[in-house]
Amino acid sequence: MLVKVFVTPRRDILDPQGRAVEQSLKSLGFKNVSDVRIGKYVTLNVEASSPEQARAEAARMCEQLLANPVIEDYRFEVENS
Amino acid sequence: MLVKVFVTPRRDILDPQGRAVEQSLKSLGFKNVSDVRIGKYVTLNVEASSPEQARAEAARMCEQLLANPVIEDYRFEVENS
């Protein structure tokens, strides 16, 4: 099953990479851009017998490795593939 | 308008970060994981008069800065917000 994981910096956490990209976009002429946040987009395949099992594994992977829950939020989607 | 951009390494391009994460997941006990790919997930706000205008701007931002079309693919979604 295909798992898509979206990891984003938490709202209340400074995102220096997002700031830098926002400045770059503005200097390229995109003046109407704001609130740029940079996160990670992880895709992976899990051999699982059911979507529920894949979801449970994905949640554990996020907690243990893919996201840092102190400074990042995550969500994921599971697709039969 | 809220723009969500998904940038992924192209299929035919090696993804060393994905490889490293896959190895780490396996050593954590997730033996049934494969094909891990790590991309970027960028969210931003665009002041635009229509979704079409926001989409056109987002495409230009991706081409010019957010993605490297030589080694990365991108797609994006525009939401009224």
Backbone of each chain as nested JSON, in Angstrom:
{
  "chains": [
    {"id": "A", "residues": [
      {"number": 1, "name": "MET", "atoms": {"N": [0.832, -1.203, 0.0], "CA": [0.0, 0.0, 0.0], "C": [0.862, 1.246, 0.0]}},
      {"number": 2, "name": "LEU", "atoms": {"N": [0.404, 2.236, -0.73], "CA": [1.16, 3.488, -0.828], "C": [0.8, 4.392, 0.346]}},
      {"number": 3, "name": "VAL", "atoms": {"N": [1.828, 4.823, 1.071], "CA": [1.616, 5.755, 2.184], "C": [2.242, 7.09, 1.817]}},
      {"number": 4, "name": "LYS", "atoms": {"N": [1.472, 8.168, 1.946], "CA": [1.981, 9.519, 1.705], "C": [1.983, 10.257, 3.028]}},
      {"number": 5, "name": "VAL", "atoms": {"N": [3.144, 10.731, 3.426], "CA": [3.279, 11.4, 4.721], "C": [3.615, 12.873, 4.494]}},
      {"number": 6, "name": "PHE", "atoms": {"N": [2.91, 13.753, 5.179], "CA": [3.148, 15.191, 5.092], "C": [3.634, 15.676, 6.447]}},
      {"number": 7, "name": "VAL", "atoms": {"N": [4.842, 16.174, 6.487], "CA": [5.419, 16.652, 7.747], "C": [5.596, 18.162, 7.632]}},
      {"number": 8, "name": "THR", "atoms": {"N": [5.042, 18.901, 8.568], "CA": [5.127, 20.371, 8.495], "C": [5.644, 20.94, 9.813]}},
      {"number": 9, "name": "PRO", "atoms": {"N": [6.38, 22.045, 9.738], "CA": [6.788, 22.701, 10.983], "C": [5.541, 23.159, 11.741]}},
      {"number": 10, "name": "ARG", "atoms": {"N": [5.536, 23.016, 13.059], "CA": [4.36, 23.419, 13.841], "C": [4.117, 24.918, 13.71]}},
      {"number": 11, "name": "ARG", "atoms": {"N": [2.855, 25.273, 13.792], "CA": [2.435, 26.668, 13.629], "C": [3.254, 27.645, 14.473]}},
      {"number": 12, "name": "ASP", "atoms": {"N": [3.506, 27.277, 15.717], "CA": [4.136, 28.212, 16.645], "C": [5.661, 28.154, 16.591]}},
      {"number": 13, "name": "ILE", "atoms": {"N": [6.196, 27.375, 15.651], "CA": [7.648, 27.23, 15.513], "C": [8.133, 28.069, 14.335]}},
      {"number": 14, "name": "LEU", "atoms": {"N": [9.235, 28.766, 14.535], "CA": [9.846, 29.531, 13.457], "C": [10.3, 28.594, 12.351]}},
      {"number": 15, "name": "ASP", "atoms": {"N": [10.116, 29.012, 11.092], "CA": [10.533, 28.179, 9.963], "C": [11.519, 28.977, 9.105]}},
      {"number": 16, "name": "PRO", "atoms": {"N": [12.797, 28.93, 9.457], "CA": [13.782, 29.77, 8.758], "C": [13.882, 29.452, 7.273]}},
      {"number": 17, "name": "GLN", "atoms": {"N": [13.722, 28.173, 6.91], "CA": [13.781, 27.815, 5.499], "C": [12.603, 28.451, 4.744]}},
      {"number": 18, "name": "GLY", "atoms": {"N": [11.439, 28.418, 5.359], "CA": [10.272, 29.058, 4.745], "C": [10.462, 30.557, 4.595]}},
      {"number": 19, "name": "ARG", "atoms": {"N": [11.039, 31.185, 5.609], "CA": [11.352, 32.612, 5.536], "C": [12.265, 32.935, 4.36]}},
      {"number": 20, "name": "ALA", "atoms": {"N": [13.324, 32.117, 4.222], "CA": [14.304, 32.344, 3.158], "C": [13.644, 32.201, 1.784]}},
      {"number": 21, "name": "VAL", "atoms": {"N": [12.823, 31.151, 1.636], "CA": [12.149, 30.937, 0.351], "C": [11.177, 32.09, 0.073]}},
      {"number": 22, "name": "GLU", "atoms": {"N": [10.486, 32.55, 1.11], "CA": [9.561, 33.676, 0.921], "C": [10.298, 34.912, 0.42]}},
      {"number": 23, "name": "GLN", "atoms": {"N": [11.444, 35.206, 1.045], "CA": [12.232, 36.358, 0.591], "C": [12.668, 36.17, -0.863]}},
      {"number": 24, "name": "SER", "atoms": {"N": [13.101, 34.973, -1.204], "CA": [13.545, 34.712, -2.579], "C": [12.397, 34.881, -3.565]}},
      {"number": 25, "name": "LEU", "atoms": {"N": [11.222, 34.363, -3.194], "CA": [10.069, 34.523, -4.08], "C": [9.758, 36.006, -4.282]}},
      {"number": 26, "name": "LYS", "atoms": {"N": [9.814, 36.778, -3.199], "CA": [9.531, 38.216, -3.315], "C": [10.543, 38.894, -4.225]}},
      {"number": 27, "name": "SER", "atoms": {"N": [11.809, 38.518, -4.078], "CA": [12.82, 39.167, -4.904], "C": [12.723, 38.719, -6.361]}},
      {"number": 28, "name": "LEU", "atoms": {"N": [12.037, 37.614, -6.61], "CA": [11.771, 37.196, -7.994], "C": [10.525, 37.887, -8.566]}},
      {"number": 29, "name": "GLY", "atoms": {"N": [9.854, 38.681, -7.736], "CA": [8.699, 39.427, -8.234], "C": [7.362, 38.931, -7.72]}},
      {"number": 30, "name": "PHE", "atoms": {"N": [7.364, 37.851, -6.924], "CA": [6.099, 37.348, -6.364], "C": [5.798, 38.09, -5.064]}},
      {"number": 31, "name": "LYS", "atoms": {"N": [5.345, 39.339, -5.209], "CA": [5.154, 40.206, -4.038], "C": [3.949, 39.784, -3.2]}},
      {"number": 32, "name": "ASN", "atoms": {"N": [3.026, 39.067, -3.818], "CA": [1.753, 38.746, -3.169], "C": [1.778, 37.399, -2.428]}},
      {"number": 33, "name": "VAL", "atoms": {"N": [2.978, 36.973, -2.067], "CA": [3.137, 35.682, -1.385], "C": [3.378, 35.898, 0.098]}},
      {"number": 34, "name": "SER", "atoms": {"N": [2.786, 35.069, 0.931], "CA": [3.047, 35.156, 2.368], "C": [2.941, 33.777, 2.997]}},
      {"number": 35, "name": "ASP", "atoms": {"N": [3.418, 33.701, 4.224], "CA": [3.241, 32.504, 5.049], "C": [3.781, 31.232, 4.386]}},
      {"number": 36, "name": "VAL", "atoms": {"N": [4.996, 31.322, 3.862], "CA": [5.613, 30.157, 3.223], "C": [6.149, 29.22, 4.309]}},
      {"number": 37, "name": "ARG", "atoms": {"N": [5.77, 27.975, 4.236], "CA": [6.239, 26.963, 5.18], "C": [6.77, 25.789, 4.388]}},
      {"number": 38, "name": "ILE", "atoms": {"N": [7.913, 25.284, 4.814], "CA": [8.527, 24.169, 4.094], "C": [8.495, 22.925, 4.964]}},
      {"number": 39, "name": "GLY", "atoms": {"N": [7.905, 21.902, 4.433], "CA": [7.858, 20.638, 5.144], "C": [8.38, 19.518, 4.273]}},
      {"number": 40, "name": "LYS", "atoms": {"N": [8.164, 18.302, 4.737], "CA": [8.629, 17.141, 3.987], "C": [7.432, 16.366, 3.45]}},
      {"number": 41, "name": "TYR", "atoms": {"N": [7.654, 15.74, 2.31], "CA": [6.635, 14.908, 1.685], "C": [7.286, 13.549, 1.424]}},
      {"number": 42, "name": "VAL", "atoms": {"N": [6.915, 12.573, 2.233], "CA": [7.534, 11.25, 2.168], "C": [6.53, 10.269, 1.576]}},
      {"number": 43, "name": "THR", "atoms": {"N": [6.95, 9.535, 0.556], "CA": [6.106, 8.455, 0.046], "C": [6.824, 7.13, 0.259]}},
      {"number": 44, "name": "LEU", "atoms": {"N": [6.058, 6.113, 0.572], "CA": [6.655, 4.794, 0.763], "C": [5.614, 3.708, 0.545]}},
      {"number": 45, "name": "ASN", "atoms": {"N": [6.116, 2.516, 0.298], "CA": [5.242, 1.359, 0.172], "C": [5.313, 0.522, 1.433]}},
      {"number": 46, "name": "VAL", "atoms": {"N": [4.161, 0.081, 1.911], "CA": [4.116, -0.833, 3.043], "C": [3.376, -2.089, 2.624]}},
      {"number": 47, "name": "GLU", "atoms": {"N": [3.978, -3.234, 2.864], "CA": [3.271, -4.499, 2.683], "C": [2.386, -4.694, 3.902]}},
      {"number": 48, "name": "ALA", "atoms": {"N": [1.09, -4.579, 3.731], "CA": [0.193, -4.72, 4.874], "C": [-1.058, -5.461, 4.419]}},
      {"number": 49, "name": "SER", "atoms": {"N": [-1.686, -6.166, 5.365], "CA": [-2.837, -6.98, 4.991], "C": [-4.116, -6.149, 4.927]}},
      {"number": 50, "name": "SER", "atoms": {"N": [-4.09, -4.965, 5.518], "CA": [-5.282, -4.122, 5.487], "C": [-4.861, -2.654, 5.585]}},
      {"number": 51, "name": "PRO", "atoms": {"N": [-5.702, -1.744, 5.114], "CA": [-5.41, -0.313, 5.27], "C": [-5.221, 0.069, 6.742]}},
      {"number": 52, "name": "GLU", "atoms": {"N": [-5.974, -0.582, 7.638], "CA": [-5.847, -0.271, 9.066], "C": [-4.444, -0.595, 9.559]}},
      {"number": 53, "name": "GLN", "atoms": {"N": [-3.934, -1.76, 9.133], "CA": [-2.582, -2.138, 9.559], "C": [-1.563, -1.151, 8.983]}},
      {"number": 54, "name": "ALA", "atoms": {"N": [-1.736, -0.775, 7.711], "CA": [-0.819, 0.181, 7.093], "C": [-0.86, 1.518, 7.842]}},
      {"number": 55, "name": "ARG", "atoms": {"N": [-2.055, 1.93, 8.222], "CA": [-2.195, 3.197, 8.946], "C": [-1.504, 3.132, 10.302]}},
      {"number": 56, "name": "ALA", "atoms": {"N": [-1.672, 2.034, 10.987], "CA": [-1.036, 1.884, 12.302], "C": [0.482, 1.919, 12.173]}},
      {"number": 57, "name": "GLU", "atoms": {"N": [1.005, 1.239, 11.158], "CA": [2.463, 1.242, 10.948], "C": [2.942, 2.642, 10.584]}},
      {"number": 58, "name": "ALA", "atoms": {"N": [2.204, 3.307, 9.711], "CA": [2.596, 4.654, 9.292], "C": [2.661, 5.593, 10.497]}},
      {"number": 59, "name": "ALA", "atoms": {"N": [1.69, 5.48, 11.387], "CA": [1.684, 6.351, 12.572], "C": [2.93, 6.097, 13.417]}},
      {"number": 60, "name": "ARG", "atoms": {"N": [3.301, 4.801, 13.562], "CA": [4.501, 4.496, 14.351], "C": [5.767, 5.006, 13.669]}},
      {"number": 61, "name": "MET", "atoms": {"N": [5.828, 4.866, 12.354], "CA": [6.995, 5.383, 11.623], "C": [7.135, 6.892, 11.8]}},
      {"number": 62, "name": "CYS", "atoms": {"N": [6.016, 7.588, 11.75], "CA": [6.068, 9.047, 11.916], "C": [6.579, 9.399, 13.304]}},
      {"number": 63, "name": "GLU", "atoms": {"N": [6.021, 8.734, 14.316], "CA": [6.411, 9.047, 15.691], "C": [7.876, 8.713, 15.954]}},
      {"number": 64, "name": "GLN", "atoms": {"N": [8.341, 7.621, 15.352], "CA": [9.691, 7.148, 15.676], "C": [10.774, 7.758, 14.818]}},
      {"number": 65, "name": "LEU", "atoms": {"N": [10.445, 8.127, 13.563], "CA": [11.52, 8.562, 12.675], "C": [11.162, 9.714, 11.746]}},
      {"number": 66, "name": "LEU", "atoms": {"N": [10.009, 9.626, 11.097], "CA": [9.77, 10.554, 9.98], "C": [9.51, 11.983, 10.436]}},
      {"number": 67, "name": "ALA", "atoms": {"N": [8.912, 12.145, 11.6], "CA": [8.638, 13.492, 12.108], "C": [9.247, 13.647, 13.489]}},
      {"number": 68, "name": "ASN", "atoms": {"N": [9.539, 14.874, 13.826], "CA": [9.952, 15.191, 15.19], "C": [8.765, 15.875, 15.869]}},
      {"number": 69, "name": "PRO", "atoms": {"N": [8.022, 15.122, 16.688], "CA": [6.756, 15.65, 17.212], "C": [6.91, 16.903, 18.071]}},
      {"number": 70, "name": "VAL", "atoms": {"N": [8.117, 17.18, 18.522], "CA": [8.327, 18.396, 19.322], "C": [8.162, 19.645, 18.456]}},
      {"number": 71, "name": "ILE", "atoms": {"N": [8.653, 19.582, 17.228], "CA": [8.619, 20.782, 16.38], "C": [7.833, 20.602, 15.081]}},
      {"number": 72, "name": "GLU", "atoms": {"N": [7.352, 19.38, 14.837], "CA": [6.653, 19.138, 13.573], "C": [5.308, 18.453, 13.791]}},
      {"number": 73, "name": "ASP", "atoms": {"N": [4.377, 18.789, 12.903], "CA": [3.118, 18.049, 12.824], "C": [3.199, 17.097, 11.637]}},
      {"number": 74, "name": "TYR", "atoms": {"N": [2.391, 16.069, 11.674], "CA": [2.347, 15.197, 10.501], "C": [0.932, 14.709, 10.278]}},
      {"number": 75, "name": "ARG", "atoms": {"N": [0.672, 14.367, 9.029], "CA": [-0.534, 13.616, 8.709], "C": [-0.169, 12.683, 7.557]}},
      {"number": 76, "name": "PHE", "atoms": {"N": [-0.976, 11.683, 7.345], "CA": [-0.656, 10.77, 6.25], "C": [-1.92, 10.221, 5.626]}},
      {"number": 77, "name": "GLU", "atoms": {"N": [-1.751, 9.716, 4.411], "CA": [-2.834, 9.083, 3.66], "C": [-2.36, 7.701, 3.232]}},
      {"number": 78, "name": "VAL", "atoms": {"N": [-3.257, 6.741, 3.252], "CA": [-2.936, 5.391, 2.794], "C": [-3.79, 5.082, 1.576]}},
      {"number": 79, "name": "GLU", "atoms": {"N": [-3.13, 4.626, 0.506], "CA": [-3.852, 4.289, -0.72], "C": [-3.575, 2.848, -1.082]}},
      {"number": 80, "name": "ASN", "atoms": {"N": [-4.611, 2.118, -1.457], "CA": [-4.405, 0.794, -2.022], "C": [-3.715, 0.927, -3.363]}},
      {"number": 81, "name": "SER", "atoms": {"N": [-2.614, 0.241, -3.552], "CA": [-1.918, 0.369, -4.838], "C": [-1.289, -0.958, -5.222]}}
    ]},
    {"id": "B", "residues": [
      {"number": 1, "name": "MET", "atoms": {"N": [-5.18, 32.869, -1.277], "CA": [-5.49, 31.476, -1.529], "C": [-4.348, 30.593, -1.064]}},
      {"number": 2, "name": "LEU", "atoms": {"N": [-4.71, 29.451, -0.529], "CA": [-3.681, 28.535, -0.03], "C": [-3.175, 27.65, -1.166]}},
      {"number": 3, "name": "VAL", "atoms": {"N": [-1.862, 27.641, -1.351], "CA": [-1.254, 26.787, -2.368], "C": [-0.429, 25.711, -1.665]}},
      {"number": 4, "name": "LYS", "atoms": {"N": [-0.65, 24.46, -2.031], "CA": [0.137, 23.343, -1.5], "C": [0.947, 22.756, -2.642]}},
      {"number": 5, "name": "VAL", "atoms": {"N": [2.26, 22.734, -2.474], "CA": [3.147, 22.26, -3.527], "C": [3.838, 20.975, -3.059]}},
      {"number": 6, "name": "PHE", "atoms": {"N": [3.831, 19.974, -3.919], "CA": [4.486, 18.696, -3.629], "C": [5.631, 18.52, -4.61]}},
      {"number": 7, "name": "VAL", "atoms": {"N": [6.833, 18.472, -4.095], "CA": [8.015, 18.321, -4.94], "C": [8.628, 16.955, -4.644]}},
      {"number": 8, "name": "THR", "atoms": {"N": [8.821, 16.149, -5.662], "CA": [9.362, 14.803, -5.453], "C": [10.548, 14.549, -6.376]}},
      {"number": 9, "name": "PRO", "atoms": {"N": [11.513, 13.762, -5.917], "CA": [12.598, 13.379, -6.82], "C": [12.015, 12.584, -7.983]}},
      {"number": 10, "name": "ARG", "atoms": {"N": [12.523, 12.812, -9.195], "CA": [12.004, 12.092, -10.358], "C": [12.257, 10.609, -10.228]}},
      {"number": 11, "name": "ARG", "atoms": {"N": [11.358, 9.831, -10.81], "CA": [11.409, 8.365, -10.733], "C": [12.779, 7.784, -11.075]}},
      {"number": 12, "name": "ASP", "atoms": {"N": [13.401, 8.338, -12.127], "CA": [14.644, 7.747, -12.623], "C": [15.878, 8.308, -11.919]}},
      {"number": 13, "name": "ILE", "atoms": {"N": [15.655, 9.161, -10.92], "CA": [16.768, 9.784, -10.199], "C": [16.968, 9.07, -8.865]}},
      {"number": 14, "name": "LEU", "atoms": {"N": [18.216, 8.823, -8.52], "CA": [18.532, 8.217, -7.231], "C": [18.124, 9.159, -6.103]}},
      {"number": 15, "name": "ASP", "atoms": {"N": [17.587, 8.613, -5.017], "CA": [17.178, 9.443, -3.89], "C": [17.924, 8.965, -2.634]}},
      {"number": 16, "name": "PRO", "atoms": {"N": [19.131, 9.476, -2.406], "CA": [19.949, 8.956, -1.3], "C": [19.298, 9.178, 0.065]}},
      {"number": 17, "name": "GLN", "atoms": {"N": [18.564, 10.283, 0.209], "CA": [17.893, 10.546, 1.489], "C": [16.81, 9.485, 1.733]}},
      {"number": 18, "name": "GLY", "atoms": {"N": [16.082, 9.155, 0.677], "CA": [15.063, 8.114, 0.791], "C": [15.678, 6.771, 1.145]}},
      {"number": 19, "name": "ARG", "atoms": {"N": [16.79, 6.466, 0.515], "CA": [17.513, 5.224, 0.821], "C": [17.908, 5.161, 2.303]}},
      {"number": 20, "name": "ALA", "atoms": {"N": [18.446, 6.266, 2.783], "CA": [18.896, 6.307, 4.179], "C": [17.718, 6.118, 5.132]}},
      {"number": 21, "name": "VAL", "atoms": {"N": [16.613, 6.783, 4.835], "CA": [15.434, 6.653, 5.698], "C": [14.896, 5.228, 5.636]}},
      {"number": 22, "name": "GLU", "atoms": {"N": [14.914, 4.635, 4.443], "CA": [14.443, 3.251, 4.309], "C": [15.275, 2.304, 5.168]}},
      {"number": 23, "name": "GLN", "atoms": {"N": [16.595, 2.473, 5.12], "CA": [17.469, 1.641, 5.951], "C": [17.157, 1.837, 7.435]}},
      {"number": 24, "name": "SER", "atoms": {"N": [16.954, 3.099, 7.813], "CA": [16.653, 3.386, 9.224], "C": [15.33, 2.753, 9.643]}},
      {"number": 25, "name": "LEU", "atoms": {"N": [14.33, 2.855, 8.771], "CA": [13.034, 2.242, 9.093], "C": [13.203, 0.735, 9.253]}},
      {"number": 26, "name": "LYS", "atoms": {"N": [13.973, 0.127, 8.367], "CA": [14.171, -1.323, 8.461], "C": [14.868, -1.688, 9.763]}},
      {"number": 27, "name": "SER", "atoms": {"N": [15.858, -0.888, 10.136], "CA": [16.578, -1.229, 11.362], "C": [15.723, -0.944, 12.607]}},
      {"number": 28, "name": "LEU", "atoms": {"N": [14.68, -0.163, 12.447], "CA": [13.732, 0.033, 13.547], "C": [12.674, -1.087, 13.594]}},
      {"number": 29, "name": "GLY", "atoms": {"N": [12.737, -1.994, 12.63], "CA": [11.811, -3.121, 12.658], "C": [10.728, -3.072, 11.59]}},
      {"number": 30, "name": "PHE", "atoms": {"N": [10.703, -2.007, 10.793], "CA": [9.694, -1.928, 9.725], "C": [10.246, -2.618, 8.476]}},
      {"number": 31, "name": "LYS", "atoms": {"N": [10.243, -3.96, 8.527], "CA": [10.868, -4.74, 7.454], "C": [10.058, -4.699, 6.162]}},
      {"number": 32, "name": "ASN", "atoms": {"N": [8.788, -4.404, 6.273], "CA": [7.879, -4.478, 5.119], "C": [7.752, -3.157, 4.362]}},
      {"number": 33, "name": "VAL", "atoms": {"N": [8.766, -2.297, 4.494], "CA": [8.744, -0.986, 3.843], "C": [9.657, -1.007, 2.632]}},
      {"number": 34, "name": "SER", "atoms": {"N": [9.234, -0.358, 1.551], "CA": [10.085, -0.244, 0.377], "C": [9.803, 1.064, -0.353]}},
      {"number": 35, "name": "ASP", "atoms": {"N": [10.697, 1.388, -1.27], "CA": [10.489, 2.507, -2.195], "C": [10.23, 3.833, -1.461]}},
      {"number": 36, "name": "VAL", "atoms": {"N": [11.052, 4.119, -0.466], "CA": [10.893, 5.372, 0.276], "C": [11.479, 6.517, -0.546]}},
      {"number": 37, "name": "ARG", "atoms": {"N": [10.699, 7.544, -0.748], "CA": [11.156, 8.713, -1.485], "C": [10.866, 9.939, -0.628]}},
      {"number": 38, "name": "ILE", "atoms": {"N": [11.84, 10.845, -0.568], "CA": [11.664, 12.045, 0.26], "C": [11.572, 13.269, -0.636]}},
      {"number": 39, "name": "GLY", "atoms": {"N": [10.497, 13.988, -0.5], "CA": [10.333, 15.222, -1.259], "C": [10.035, 16.382, -0.338]}},
      {"number": 40, "name": "LYS", "atoms": {"N": [9.622, 17.485, -0.933], "CA": [9.286, 18.671, -0.152], "C": [7.793, 18.937, -0.232]}},
      {"number": 41, "name": "TYR", "atoms": {"N": [7.293, 19.502, 0.849], "CA": [5.888, 19.889, 0.909], "C": [5.871, 21.364, 1.302]}},
      {"number": 42, "name": "VAL", "atoms": {"N": [5.566, 22.215, 0.346], "CA": [5.607, 23.659, 0.573], "C": [4.182, 24.193, 0.604]}},
      {"number": 43, "name": "THR", "atoms": {"N": [3.839, 24.937, 1.638], "CA": [2.541, 25.618, 1.65], "C": [2.784, 27.115, 1.667]}},
      {"number": 44, "name": "LEU", "atoms": {"N": [1.933, 27.849, 0.98], "CA": [2.074, 29.306, 0.962], "C": [0.737, 29.946, 0.636]}},
      {"number": 45, "name": "ASN", "atoms": {"N": [0.627, 31.208, 0.981], "CA": [-0.547, 31.987, 0.635], "C": [-0.239, 32.896, -0.533]}},
      {"number": 46, "name": "VAL", "atoms": {"N": [-1.145, 32.956, -1.492], "CA": [-1.018, 33.895, -2.606], "C": [-2.251, 34.777, -2.627]}},
      {"number": 47, "name": "GLU", "atoms": {"N": [-2.036, 36.082, -2.671], "CA": [-3.146, 36.998, -2.909], "C": [-3.436, 36.973, -4.4]}},
      {"number": 48, "name": "ALA", "atoms": {"N": [-4.562, 36.418, -4.78], "CA": [-4.883, 36.334, -6.206], "C": [-6.37, 36.565, -6.369]}},
      {"number": 49, "name": "SER", "atoms": {"N": [-6.739, 37.083, -7.543], "CA": [-8.145, 37.419, -7.76], "C": [-8.962, 36.204, -8.181]}},
      {"number": 50, "name": "SER", "atoms": {"N": [-8.284, 35.145, -8.607], "CA": [-9.004, 33.936, -9.014], "C": [-8.11, 32.725, -8.804]}},
      {"number": 51, "name": "PRO", "atoms": {"N": [-8.711, 31.557, -8.677], "CA": [-7.909, 30.327, -8.587], "C": [-7.01, 30.152, -9.802]}},
      {"number": 52, "name": "GLU", "atoms": {"N": [-7.476, 30.566, -10.983], "CA": [-6.666, 30.43, -12.198], "C": [-5.388, 31.254, -12.077]}},
      {"number": 53, "name": "GLN", "atoms": {"N": [-5.537, 32.473, -11.568], "CA": [-4.355, 33.33, -11.417], "C": [-3.393, 32.706, -10.393]}},
      {"number": 54, "name": "ALA", "atoms": {"N": [-3.953, 32.2, -9.295], "CA": [-3.114, 31.564, -8.272], "C": [-2.381, 30.364, -8.856]}},
      {"number": 55, "name": "ARG", "atoms": {"N": [-3.083, 29.592, -9.68], "CA": [-2.47, 28.419, -10.283], "C": [-1.334, 28.815, -11.227]}},
      {"number": 56, "name": "ALA", "atoms": {"N": [-1.561, 29.861, -12.019], "CA": [-0.523, 30.309, -12.95], "C": [0.71, 30.778, -12.176]}},
      {"number": 57, "name": "GLU", "atoms": {"N": [0.482, 31.525, -11.092], "CA": [1.619, 32.0, -10.283], "C": [2.346, 30.825, -9.64]}},
      {"number": 58, "name": "ALA", "atoms": {"N": [1.586, 29.874, -9.127], "CA": [2.201, 28.722, -8.469], "C": [3.076, 27.958, -9.461]}},
      {"number": 59, "name": "ALA", "atoms": {"N": [2.609, 27.798, -10.683], "CA": [3.401, 27.077, -11.69], "C": [4.713, 27.811, -11.943]}},
      {"number": 60, "name": "ARG", "atoms": {"N": [4.649, 29.143, -12.026], "CA": [5.877, 29.906, -12.265], "C": [6.819, 29.808, -11.07]}},
      {"number": 61, "name": "MET", "atoms": {"N": [6.269, 29.859, -9.861], "CA": [7.117, 29.718, -8.659], "C": [7.831, 28.376, -8.645]}},
      {"number": 62, "name": "CYS", "atoms": {"N": [7.111, 27.319, -9.022], "CA": [7.723, 25.986, -9.042], "C": [8.851, 25.942, -10.051]}},
      {"number": 63, "name": "GLU", "atoms": {"N": [8.591, 26.44, -11.26], "CA": [9.603, 26.397, -12.313], "C": [10.832, 27.221, -11.94]}},
      {"number": 64, "name": "GLN", "atoms": {"N": [10.595, 28.362, -11.279], "CA": [11.695, 29.293, -11.044], "C": [12.455, 29.012, -9.756]}},
      {"number": 65, "name": "LEU", "atoms": {"N": [11.777, 28.481, -8.75], "CA": [12.46, 28.372, -7.462], "C": [12.16, 27.091, -6.675]}},
      {"number": 66, "name": "LEU", "atoms": {"N": [10.884, 26.72, -6.594], "CA": [10.527, 25.691, -5.614], "C": [10.991, 24.288, -6.021]}},
      {"number": 67, "name": "ALA", "atoms": {"N": [11.024, 24.027, -7.31], "CA": [11.482, 22.713, -7.768], "C": [12.626, 22.889, -8.748]}},
      {"number": 68, "name": "ASN", "atoms": {"N": [13.43, 21.864, -8.856], "CA": [14.465, 21.806, -9.877], "C": [13.983, 20.816, -10.944]}},
      {"number": 69, "name": "PRO", "atoms": {"N": [13.45, 21.335, -12.05], "CA": [12.785, 20.446, -13.014], "C": [13.713, 19.401, -13.624]}},
      {"number": 70, "name": "VAL", "atoms": {"N": [15.009, 19.578, -13.502], "CA": [15.935, 18.581, -14.035], "C": [15.865, 17.286, -13.217]}},
      {"number": 71, "name": "ILE", "atoms": {"N": [15.739, 17.418, -11.919], "CA": [15.764, 16.218, -11.07], "C": [14.493, 16.017, -10.248]}},
      {"number": 72, "name": "GLU", "atoms": {"N": [13.556, 16.988, -10.318], "CA": [12.362, 16.867, -9.482], "C": [11.083, 17.066, -10.301]}},
      {"number": 73, "name": "ASP", "atoms": {"N": [10.041, 16.375, -9.876], "CA": [8.7, 16.626, -10.393], "C": [7.943, 17.447, -9.366]}},
      {"number": 74, "name": "TYR", "atoms": {"N": [6.931, 18.126, -9.81], "CA": [6.098, 18.84, -8.84], "C": [4.645, 18.796, -9.276]}},
      {"number": 75, "name": "ARG", "atoms": {"N": [3.793, 18.957, -8.286], "CA": [2.382, 19.217, -8.555], "C": [1.884, 20.108, -7.445]}},
      {"number": 76, "name": "PHE", "atoms": {"N": [0.78, 20.758, -7.672], "CA": [0.279, 21.636, -6.605], "C": [-1.239, 21.672, -6.613]}},
      {"number": 77, "name": "GLU", "atoms": {"N": [-1.782, 22.093, -5.482], "CA": [-3.227, 22.261, -5.327], "C": [-3.477, 23.676, -4.847]}},
      {"number": 78, "name": "VAL", "atoms": {"N": [-4.562, 24.274, -5.31], "CA": [-4.932, 25.62, -4.869], "C": [-6.267, 25.536, -4.146]}},
      {"number": 79, "name": "GLU", "atoms": {"N": [-6.307, 26.091, -2.936], "CA": [-7.559, 26.08, -2.169], "C": [-7.977, 27.495, -1.836]}},
      {"number": 80, "name": "ASN", "atoms": {"N": [-9.247, 27.777, -1.999], "CA": [-9.764, 29.049, -1.515], "C": [-9.707, 29.043, 0.0]}},
      {"number": 81, "name": "SER", "atoms": {"N": [-9.13, 30.061, 0.594], "CA": [-9.037, 30.066, 2.064], "C": [-9.135, 31.487, 2.59]}}
    ]}
  ]
}
